[in-house]
Amino acid sequence: MKISIIGCGYVGCVTGVCFADLGHDVVLVDVDPAKVRAITAGQSPIYEPGLEDLIRKNRDRISATTDLRVAVGSTDITFVAVGTPSREDGAIDLSYILTACEEIGQALKEKEAFHTVIIKSTVFPGTTKEMAGPVLERGSGKMAGKDFGLGSNPEFLREGSAVRDCLSPDRIVIGADDPRTAGILGDLYAPVGAAVLVTPVTTAEMIKYTSNAVLAAKISLANEIGNLCKRLGVDSREVFTVVGMDGRVSPAFFRTGIGFGGSCFPKDVRALIAGARAHGEDLKILRAVLEVNEEQPKRLLSLLQRHIPDLQGKTIGVLGLAFKPDTDDVRESRAIPVVADLLAAGARVVAYDPAAMENFRRVFPQVTYAPAPDEVLEADAVLILTEWGEFEGLDYRGRIVIDGRRLEKAKDEAAVYEGVCW
């Protein structure tokens, strides 16, 4: 099948490259010429383990362009995977999706063959049918479900393991209101061999939001219990190991620390709350999930000030800037509020991250970025904010360590050790 992917970020690039690895011809489209040049040169435009190897392996089936209309005109199915950033009220900004749909509609106007358009971006339930569909119909002069296919295909990729998640998912959700679109997507995913669930379009959109909301809620619940465990002298990991053995619960995402970040959980929970409010529903539990998540990084600073009450003029080392290991993504990273508070308290910050320093530098140019973690360890105190594997190999002897991610070696070696929930 010939596939066009609009948007070469984490979702679009990984999805397109994995489709190519399954034997399809893929055209990746982005407004950023630098991303297009990178892909054309066989390079990954994003940091994601294993992705560049797949791009090089499938170069004969992958092309990249800034010309959306040409890409749509030369393919059978188009996935829209552009960004949906948060607005100030928490709702998502649909401008990138609607702009893409306007251009896709114009391209469909010039096509005679049946073409399928799939919204891959995470959008509030109803967006595909009530907003994207009418824009496509106006631009093309055609009818969704009759003259062209329209559907939703939410992604469940985790940064750092996105390639594996794409090629070996635990389920594939197809949102389609007409059998032809459902059939096309079903055929496309048949080689993957995962469970395929076909639902109405709006249901598929809701599944994505609900999935992220449940996982975010588990993290905030774990942190609330972890905070109590710390006060009581109880090991929260032992608690959640046993609780997770209950088949009704599962151990996944029961990790205590300084909270969740990234491009999905914070944005999607906010969007679900805002969308529900617009429909007259108040999602009280999810509001609490966000409140707990915002408070967790501040606990780390409180622990630091137990040992260094006055941070003015002190050098504080920070290990980890990405929102999670194996990515360079700093969006909603818990390191952002921590570093902001350190600087506000008058501390000098020296930081190290294996992949995310350049991205973090755009947010905090005043931070000193160390070429290796050794310089960070020489600081007056060290904060661990991301659980990169290489941090387990560092020498923490004689250090003051405030740990937001529960590194065993730091706990065993540090002269002074405090864990946020440990």
Secondary structure, 3 states (H helix, E strand, C coil): CEEEEECCCHHHHHHHHHHHHCCCEEEEECCCHHHHHHHHCCCCCCCCCCHHHHHHHCHHHEEEECCHHHHHHCCCEEEECCCCCECCCCCECCHHHHHHHHHHHHHHHCCCCCEEEEECCCCCCCHHHHHHHHHHHHHHCCCECCCEEEEECCCCCCCCCHHHHHHCCCCEEEEECCHHHHHHHHHHHHHHCCCEEEECHHHHHHHHHHHHHHHHHHHHHHHHHHHHHHHHCCCHHHHHHHHCCCCCCCCCCCCCCCCCCCCCHHHHHHHHHHHHHHCCCCCHHHHHHHHHHHHHHHHHHHHHHHHCCCCCCCEEEEECCCCCCCCCCCCCCCHHHHHHHHHHCCCEEEEECCCCHHHHHCCCCCCEECCCHHHHHCCCEEEECCCCHHHHHCCCECCEEEECCCCHHHHHHECEEEECCC
